[in-house]
Amino acid sequence: MILETDWTTAWLMTGLGVGVVFSILVLLVLVLQIFSFVAKGKKVKPQTAKVAQASTAPQSLDGASDIEKAAVATAVYLYLNNLHDEESGKLTIHLNEHTGWHAVLNNAI
């Protein structure tokens, strides 16, 4: 037989557990919003836009060394000829019937 005080204690524990979890979630949301505010507060001018515009413009190789010119020539050659590893597309599976697991399953040990 369940006493009335047992039900009261059960409901109190349930409410306390739900309250603690809800409080922690609210605290977590507040902490994340504070971090977001702090991160957005520091305004630094992005310099990546200038770099991206400069890198798309054609550049000359007049001041480049021979190694740099060879690297560019190799990259262009590989890109234009689409050279890459040729795979056969075949999958080979070798069955080994003498493994320990196979022997255990067939009671051969």
ChimeraX commands (.cxc) that place a marker at each C-alpha (Angstrom):
marker #1 position 0.00,0.00,0.00 radius 0.5
marker #1 position 1.37,3.40,-1.00 radius 0.5
marker #1 position 1.10,6.10,1.60 radius 0.5
marker #1 position 0.09,9.69,0.80 radius 0.5
marker #1 position 3.50,10.98,1.86 radius 0.5
marker #1 position 5.18,8.72,-0.72 radius 0.5
marker #1 position 3.19,10.37,-3.55 radius 0.5
marker #1 position 4.01,13.80,-2.20 radius 0.5
marker #1 position 7.69,12.96,-2.06 radius 0.5
marker #1 position 7.61,11.52,-5.58 radius 0.5
marker #1 position 5.96,14.63,-7.03 radius 0.5
marker #1 position 8.36,16.86,-5.12 radius 0.5
marker #1 position 11.39,14.98,-6.48 radius 0.5
marker #1 position 9.98,15.05,-10.02 radius 0.5
marker #1 position 9.34,18.80,-9.84 radius 0.5
marker #1 position 12.77,19.42,-8.37 radius 0.5
marker #1 position 14.48,17.40,-11.12 radius 0.5
marker #1 position 12.57,19.13,-13.92 radius 0.5
marker #1 position 13.23,22.51,-12.30 radius 0.5
marker #1 position 16.97,21.88,-12.05 radius 0.5
marker #1 position 17.23,20.76,-15.68 radius 0.5
marker #1 position 15.17,23.73,-16.90 radius 0.5
marker #1 position 17.27,26.15,-14.82 radius 0.5
marker #1 position 20.51,24.75,-16.23 radius 0.5
marker #1 position 19.18,25.07,-19.79 radius 0.5
marker #1 position 18.17,28.70,-19.21 radius 0.5
marker #1 position 21.59,29.42,-17.71 radius 0.5
marker #1 position 23.29,27.77,-20.70 radius 0.5
marker #1 position 21.29,29.90,-23.15 radius 0.5
marker #1 position 22.21,33.06,-21.25 radius 0.5
marker #1 position 25.90,32.16,-21.20 radius 0.5
marker #1 position 25.89,31.46,-24.95 radius 0.5
marker #1 position 24.15,34.77,-25.65 radius 0.5
marker #1 position 26.76,36.59,-23.57 radius 0.5
marker #1 position 29.56,34.88,-25.53 radius 0.5
marker #1 position 27.83,35.80,-28.78 radius 0.5
marker #1 position 27.54,39.43,-27.70 radius 0.5
marker #1 position 31.20,39.55,-26.71 radius 0.5
marker #1 position 32.31,37.93,-29.98 radius 0.5
marker #1 position 30.25,40.35,-32.08 radius 0.5
marker #1 position 31.43,43.34,-30.04 radius 0.5
marker #1 position 34.97,43.22,-31.40 radius 0.5
marker #1 position 34.76,44.72,-34.87 radius 0.5
marker #1 position 37.86,44.12,-36.94 radius 0.5
marker #1 position 37.96,45.15,-40.56 radius 0.5
marker #1 position 38.13,42.00,-42.64 radius 0.5
marker #1 position 41.17,41.95,-44.85 radius 0.5
marker #1 position 40.17,38.77,-46.64 radius 0.5
marker #1 position 38.11,40.70,-49.21 radius 0.5
marker #1 position 41.19,42.58,-50.42 radius 0.5
marker #1 position 43.20,39.37,-50.60 radius 0.5
marker #1 position 40.46,37.59,-52.57 radius 0.5
marker #1 position 40.26,40.42,-55.09 radius 0.5
marker #1 position 44.01,40.54,-55.48 radius 0.5
marker #1 position 44.32,36.78,-55.99 radius 0.5
marker #1 position 41.73,36.70,-58.81 radius 0.5
marker #1 position 43.61,39.28,-60.85 radius 0.5
marker #1 position 46.09,37.86,-63.38 radius 0.5
marker #1 position 49.64,38.03,-62.16 radius 0.5
marker #1 position 52.93,38.01,-63.95 radius 0.5
marker #1 position 55.71,35.48,-63.39 radius 0.5
marker #1 position 58.48,37.95,-64.18 radius 0.5
marker #1 position 59.87,38.01,-60.63 radius 0.5
marker #1 position 59.32,34.30,-59.96 radius 0.5
marker #1 position 62.16,31.86,-59.52 radius 0.5
marker #1 position 62.66,28.85,-61.79 radius 0.5
marker #1 position 61.21,26.51,-59.14 radius 0.5
marker #1 position 58.04,28.59,-58.86 radius 0.5
marker #1 position 57.69,28.66,-62.65 radius 0.5
marker #1 position 58.12,24.88,-62.80 radius 0.5
marker #1 position 55.49,24.42,-60.09 radius 0.5
marker #1 position 53.00,26.60,-61.97 radius 0.5
marker #1 position 53.73,24.82,-65.26 radius 0.5
marker #1 position 53.25,21.41,-63.62 radius 0.5
marker #1 position 49.99,22.47,-62.00 radius 0.5
marker #1 position 48.63,23.81,-65.30 radius 0.5
marker #1 position 49.74,20.65,-67.14 radius 0.5
marker #1 position 48.10,18.33,-64.61 radius 0.5
marker #1 position 44.91,20.42,-64.58 radius 0.5
marker #1 position 44.58,20.54,-68.36 radius 0.5
marker #1 position 45.38,16.86,-68.89 radius 0.5
marker #1 position 43.30,15.72,-65.91 radius 0.5
marker #1 position 45.99,13.31,-64.77 radius 0.5
marker #1 position 45.16,11.22,-61.76 radius 0.5
marker #1 position 45.42,7.65,-60.58 radius 0.5
marker #1 position 43.50,5.21,-62.75 radius 0.5
marker #1 position 41.70,2.60,-60.69 radius 0.5
marker #1 position 40.34,-0.64,-62.12 radius 0.5
marker #1 position 37.09,-0.46,-60.18 radius 0.5
marker #1 position 37.35,-4.13,-59.21 radius 0.5
marker #1 position 37.11,-5.38,-55.65 radius 0.5
marker #1 position 38.83,-8.67,-54.86 radius 0.5
marker #1 position 37.91,-10.64,-51.77 radius 0.5
marker #1 position 40.04,-13.60,-50.74 radius 0.5
marker #1 position 38.22,-16.01,-48.46 radius 0.5
marker #1 position 40.30,-17.62,-45.75 radius 0.5
marker #1 position 38.38,-20.57,-44.37 radius 0.5
marker #1 position 40.96,-21.45,-41.71 radius 0.5
marker #1 position 40.45,-18.60,-39.29 radius 0.5
marker #1 position 39.97,-19.12,-35.58 radius 0.5
marker #1 position 36.44,-17.70,-35.63 radius 0.5
marker #1 position 35.39,-20.00,-38.42 radius 0.5
marker #1 position 36.73,-23.00,-36.53 radius 0.5
marker #1 position 34.87,-21.99,-33.37 radius 0.5
marker #1 position 31.61,-21.59,-35.24 radius 0.5
marker #1 position 31.94,-25.04,-36.79 radius 0.5
marker #1 position 33.15,-26.67,-33.56 radius 0.5
marker #1 position 36.41,-27.62,-35.20 radius 0.5
marker #1 position 38.67,-26.64,-32.33 radius 0.5
marker link #1:1,2 radius 0.2
marker link #1:2,3 radius 0.2
marker link #1:3,4 radius 0.2
marker link #1:4,5 radius 0.2
marker link #1:5,6 radius 0.2
marker link #1:6,7 radius 0.2
marker link #1:7,8 radius 0.2
marker link #1:8,9 radius 0.2
marker link #1:9,10 radius 0.2
marker link #1:10,11 radius 0.2
marker link #1:11,12 radius 0.2
marker link #1:12,13 radius 0.2
marker link #1:13,14 radius 0.2
marker link #1:14,15 radius 0.2
marker link #1:15,16 radius 0.2
marker link #1:16,17 radius 0.2
marker link #1:17,18 radius 0.2
marker link #1:18,19 radius 0.2
marker link #1:19,20 radius 0.2
marker link #1:20,21 radius 0.2
marker link #1:21,22 radius 0.2
marker link #1:22,23 radius 0.2
marker link #1:23,24 radius 0.2
marker link #1:24,25 radius 0.2
marker link #1:25,26 radius 0.2
marker link #1:26,27 radius 0.2
marker link #1:27,28 radius 0.2
marker link #1:28,29 radius 0.2
marker link #1:29,30 radius 0.2
marker link #1:30,31 radius 0.2
marker link #1:31,32 radius 0.2
marker link #1:32,33 radius 0.2
marker link #1:33,34 radius 0.2
marker link #1:34,35 radius 0.2
marker link #1:35,36 radius 0.2
marker link #1:36,37 radius 0.2
marker link #1:37,38 radius 0.2
marker link #1:38,39 radius 0.2
marker link #1:39,40 radius 0.2
marker link #1:40,41 radius 0.2
marker link #1:41,42 radius 0.2
marker link #1:42,43 radius 0.2
marker link #1:43,44 radius 0.2
marker link #1:44,45 radius 0.2
marker link #1:45,46 radius 0.2
marker link #1:46,47 radius 0.2
marker link #1:47,48 radius 0.2
marker link #1:48,49 radius 0.2
marker link #1:49,50 radius 0.2
marker link #1:50,51 radius 0.2
marker link #1:51,52 radius 0.2
marker link #1:52,53 radius 0.2
marker link #1:53,54 radius 0.2
marker link #1:54,55 radius 0.2
marker link #1:55,56 radius 0.2
marker link #1:56,57 radius 0.2
marker link #1:57,58 radius 0.2
marker link #1:58,59 radius 0.2
marker link #1:59,60 radius 0.2
marker link #1:60,61 radius 0.2
marker link #1:61,62 radius 0.2
marker link #1:62,63 radius 0.2
marker link #1:63,64 radius 0.2
marker link #1:64,65 radius 0.2
marker link #1:65,66 radius 0.2
marker link #1:66,67 radius 0.2
marker link #1:67,68 radius 0.2
marker link #1:68,69 radius 0.2
marker link #1:69,70 radius 0.2
marker link #1:70,71 radius 0.2
marker link #1:71,72 radius 0.2
marker link #1:72,73 radius 0.2
marker link #1:73,74 radius 0.2
marker link #1:74,75 radius 0.2
marker link #1:75,76 radius 0.2
marker link #1:76,77 radius 0.2
marker link #1:77,78 radius 0.2
marker link #1:78,79 radius 0.2
marker link #1:79,80 radius 0.2
marker link #1:80,81 radius 0.2
marker link #1:81,82 radius 0.2
marker link #1:82,83 radius 0.2
marker link #1:83,84 radius 0.2
marker link #1:84,85 radius 0.2
marker link #1:85,86 radius 0.2
marker link #1:86,87 radius 0.2
marker link #1:87,88 radius 0.2
marker link #1:88,89 radius 0.2
marker link #1:89,90 radius 0.2
marker link #1:90,91 radius 0.2
marker link #1:91,92 radius 0.2
marker link #1:92,93 radius 0.2
marker link #1:93,94 radius 0.2
marker link #1:94,95 radius 0.2
marker link #1:95,96 radius 0.2
marker link #1:96,97 radius 0.2
marker link #1:97,98 radius 0.2
marker link #1:98,99 radius 0.2
marker link #1:99,100 radius 0.2
marker link #1:100,101 radius 0.2
marker link #1:101,102 radius 0.2
marker link #1:102,103 radius 0.2
marker link #1:103,104 radius 0.2
marker link #1:104,105 radius 0.2
marker link #1:105,106 radius 0.2
marker link #1:106,107 radius 0.2
marker link #1:107,108 radius 0.2
marker link #1:108,109 radius 0.2
view
